[in-house]
Amino acid sequence: MPRLAQTDGLTEDQQEILKAVKQFVDEKIIPVAQELEHADEYPTEIVEGLKELGIFGLMIPEEYDGLGESLLTYALCVEEIARGWMSVSGVINTHFIVAYMLMKHGTEEQKRKYLPRMATGEVRGAFSMSEPGLGSDVSAISTKATKQDDGSYSITGSKMWLTNGGSSTLVAVLTKTDEGADSVYKNMTTFLVEKTPGFGETAQGVTVPGKIDKMGYKGIDTTEMVFEGHQISADQILGGEPGKGFAQMMDGVEVGRVNVAARACGLAIRGFELGIAYAQQRETFGKPIAQHQAILFRLAEMATKVETAHQMMVRAARLKDTGQRMDVEAGMAKMLASEYANEVVEDSFRIHGGYGYSKEYEIERLMREVKFMLIGEGTSDIQKMIIGRNMLKDYALKG
Ligand SMILES: Cc1cc2nc3c(=O)[nH]c(=O)nc-3n(C[C@H](O)[C@H](O)[C@H](O)COP(=O)(O)OP(=O)(O)OC[C@H]3O[C@@H](n4cnc5c(N)ncnc54)[C@H](O)[C@@H]3O)c2cc1C
């Protein structure tokens, strides 16, 4: 068993699930990831396999036909999947966030309507806060939901960067509504927008123009979404009440941060595996490069970062599972894991010498994919703001 990134205290069930996921990653993801990524092809067969494994319903409670597993189990599965191909973890990430938001904030009717079909992967989730003019500054959203005389709403505006924007069928969309509140944060509402999968007009007044061409994170669709007078019933407000959208989204993003930390850990593990294997095969000056102290030290630093990031991510997930506050820990785990993953992957790239620059080598793909870890679910600057402000509160000078 490899020594790095182990997790103490897992139950037998957790170990069984992880074993099955690892086997799936080794047999069904790693062998095809390069080819699919280079062709920017959607991993349809892999997604079907994940459905069979129950991954789409991993955290959905058993009463709604899911496996009722913890955030830790979910995060460890994500880490493993990202080790195989980071894009595949993106297929389940937004789905998981929407399911989590429904579990936490949905009405009983909404839970019954969506969660059982989300557990099987029949309904697939995307979530949408960002717009062309904003990402970090969510308070600046301009997509507006206007209340009609009959109590329904009409949504107009442009959303940007929807992961799974094309393939999803249920999108949690943050909009501005007029609740007459004095804080901008209380004048936001999350709607559950149903659509058909695909591109073009996917629902009345909802257009998904096409896939955004990205440097990495290929295979998976990232899209814009344009709303032009989309008519939606008030029943589709998450939780049934307007004005709570910002808090609901931030709750979703907080668990999403653990998820991105887990993905970064997976990329770092794979970067390390590739680097340490290559360092033992490649010879220069009459010996394997791993025997040169500069490379040995680099491997030692990489291993330490892989281990540290994993343990931080596990701690944040466990805090959430025990119902404790974890905004700081999730921010720390996300920032540290994504920064370390970037460093580990770059070190592995350096170990590969010129071959690392060739598309034949997996590390070239990891170099492009790992950059996204610095951005998704809030940049490192935004994590520092969250951590720093909380530290000032906790360590405020008395008197
Ligand atoms: C591939 C991809 C997939 C995505 N998927 C989704 C999705 O599914 N749903 C969704 O809603 N969004 C999604 N996003 C959007 C993502 O969340 C945003 O890109 C991210 O939050 C950053 O926002 P921005 O791009 O507008 O950058 P900006 O907010 O414009 O930031 C630009 C720079 O300024 C820095 N900065 C901003 N404000 C501050 C500050 N106060 N102090 C210090 N520095 C600051 C940032 O750190 C960054 O370096 C995705 C993005 C990408 C690239």
The ligand as an SDF file (V2000), in Angstrom:
LIG
                    3D

 53 58  0  0  0  0  0  0  0  0999 V2000
  -13.2560   26.3420  -15.7680 C   0  0  0  0  0  0  0  0  0  0  0  0
  -14.0920   27.1410  -14.8300 C   0  0  0  0  0  0  0  0  0  0  0  0
  -15.2470   26.5740  -14.2790 C   0  0  0  0  0  0  0  0  0  0  0  0
  -16.0620   27.3370  -13.4290 C   0  0  0  0  0  0  0  0  0  0  0  0
  -17.2310   26.8000  -12.9520 N   0  0  0  0  0  0  0  0  0  0  0  0
  -18.1100   27.5970  -12.2820 C   0  0  0  0  0  0  0  0  0  0  0  0
  -19.4240   27.1220  -11.9230 C   0  0  0  0  0  0  0  0  0  0  0  0
  -19.7680   25.9500  -12.1390 O   0  0  0  0  0  0  0  0  0  0  0  0
  -20.2960   27.9960  -11.3480 N   0  0  0  0  0  0  0  0  0  0  0  0
  -19.9560   29.2750  -11.0660 C   0  0  0  0  0  0  0  0  0  0  0  0
  -20.7800   30.0110  -10.5410 O   0  0  0  0  0  0  0  0  0  0  0  0
  -18.7010   29.7560  -11.3640 N   0  0  0  0  0  0  0  0  0  0  0  0
  -17.7900   28.9520  -11.9680 C   0  0  0  0  0  0  0  0  0  0  0  0
  -16.5340   29.4220  -12.3080 N   0  0  0  0  0  0  0  0  0  0  0  0
  -16.2070   30.8210  -11.9870 C   0  0  0  0  0  0  0  0  0  0  0  0
  -15.1740   30.9330  -10.8780 C   0  0  0  0  0  0  0  0  0  0  0  0
  -15.7970   30.6720   -9.6450 O   0  0  0  0  0  0  0  0  0  0  0  0
  -14.5830   32.3600  -10.9680 C   0  0  0  0  0  0  0  0  0  0  0  0
  -13.8180   32.4190  -12.1530 O   0  0  0  0  0  0  0  0  0  0  0  0
  -13.7350   32.6710   -9.7560 C   0  0  0  0  0  0  0  0  0  0  0  0
  -14.5380   32.8150   -8.6050 O   0  0  0  0  0  0  0  0  0  0  0  0
  -12.9440   33.9820   -9.9680 C   0  0  0  0  0  0  0  0  0  0  0  0
  -13.7780   35.0030  -10.4120 O   0  0  0  0  0  0  0  0  0  0  0  0
  -13.3840   35.8750  -11.7000 P   0  0  0  0  0  0  0  0  0  0  0  0
  -12.9570   34.9410  -12.7670 O   0  0  0  0  0  0  0  0  0  0  0  0
  -14.5030   36.7900  -12.0000 O   0  0  0  0  0  0  0  0  0  0  0  0
  -12.1280   36.7020  -11.2480 O   0  0  0  0  0  0  0  0  0  0  0  0
  -12.1890   38.1240  -10.5040 P   0  0  0  0  0  0  0  0  0  0  0  0
  -13.1530   38.0770   -9.3790 O   0  0  0  0  0  0  0  0  0  0  0  0
  -12.3790   39.1810  -11.5400 O   0  0  0  0  0  0  0  0  0  0  0  0
  -10.7170   38.2200   -9.9300 O   0  0  0  0  0  0  0  0  0  0  0  0
   -9.5880   38.5730  -10.7350 C   0  0  0  0  0  0  0  0  0  0  0  0
   -8.3410   38.5830   -9.8310 C   0  0  0  0  0  0  0  0  0  0  0  0
   -8.5110   39.5390   -8.7820 O   0  0  0  0  0  0  0  0  0  0  0  0
   -8.3350   38.9080   -7.5140 C   0  0  0  0  0  0  0  0  0  0  0  0
   -9.2780   39.5370   -6.5820 N   0  0  0  0  0  0  0  0  0  0  0  0
  -10.6130   39.7770   -6.7420 C   0  0  0  0  0  0  0  0  0  0  0  0
  -11.1160   40.3990   -5.6750 N   0  0  0  0  0  0  0  0  0  0  0  0
  -10.1090   40.5430   -4.7880 C   0  0  0  0  0  0  0  0  0  0  0  0
   -9.9920   41.1090   -3.4800 C   0  0  0  0  0  0  0  0  0  0  0  0
  -11.0580   41.6260   -2.8340 N   0  0  0  0  0  0  0  0  0  0  0  0
   -8.7790   41.1030   -2.8750 N   0  0  0  0  0  0  0  0  0  0  0  0
   -7.6920   40.5750   -3.5000 C   0  0  0  0  0  0  0  0  0  0  0  0
   -7.7310   40.0320   -4.7350 N   0  0  0  0  0  0  0  0  0  0  0  0
   -8.9280   40.0090   -5.3640 C   0  0  0  0  0  0  0  0  0  0  0  0
   -8.6880   37.4470   -7.7500 C   0  0  0  0  0  0  0  0  0  0  0  0
   -8.0590   36.6160   -6.7610 O   0  0  0  0  0  0  0  0  0  0  0  0
   -8.0830   37.2410   -9.1420 C   0  0  0  0  0  0  0  0  0  0  0  0
   -6.6900   37.0540   -9.0140 O   0  0  0  0  0  0  0  0  0  0  0  0
  -15.6850   28.6660  -13.0940 C   0  0  0  0  0  0  0  0  0  0  0  0
  -14.4990   29.2030  -13.6190 C   0  0  0  0  0  0  0  0  0  0  0  0
  -13.7070   28.4630  -14.4770 C   0  0  0  0  0  0  0  0  0  0  0  0
  -12.4570   29.0790  -15.0390 C   0  0  0  0  0  0  0  0  0  0  0  0
  1  2  1  0
  2  3  1  0
  2 52  2  0
  3  4  2  0
  4  5  1  0
  4 50  1  0
  5  6  2  0
  6  7  1  0
  6 13  1  0
  7  8  2  0
  7  9  1  0
  9 10  1  0
 10 11  2  0
 10 12  1  0
 12 13  2  0
 13 14  1  0
 14 15  1  0
 14 50  1  0
 15 16  1  0
 16 17  1  0
 16 18  1  0
 18 19  1  0
 18 20  1  0
 20 21  1  0
 20 22  1  0
 22 23  1  0
 23 24  1  0
 24 25  2  0
 24 26  1  0
 24 27  1  0
 27 28  1  0
 28 29  2  0
 28 30  1  0
 28 31  1  0
 31 32  1  0
 32 33  1  0
 33 34  1  0
 33 48  1  0
 34 35  1  0
 35 36  1  0
 35 46  1  0
 36 37  1  0
 36 45  1  0
 37 38  2  0
 38 39  1  0
 39 40  1  0
 39 45  2  0
 40 41  1  0
 40 42  2  0
 42 43  1  0
 43 44  2  0
 44 45  1  0
 46 47  1  0
 46 48  1  0
 48 49  1  0
 50 51  2  0
 51 52  1  0
 52 53  1  0
M  END
$$$$
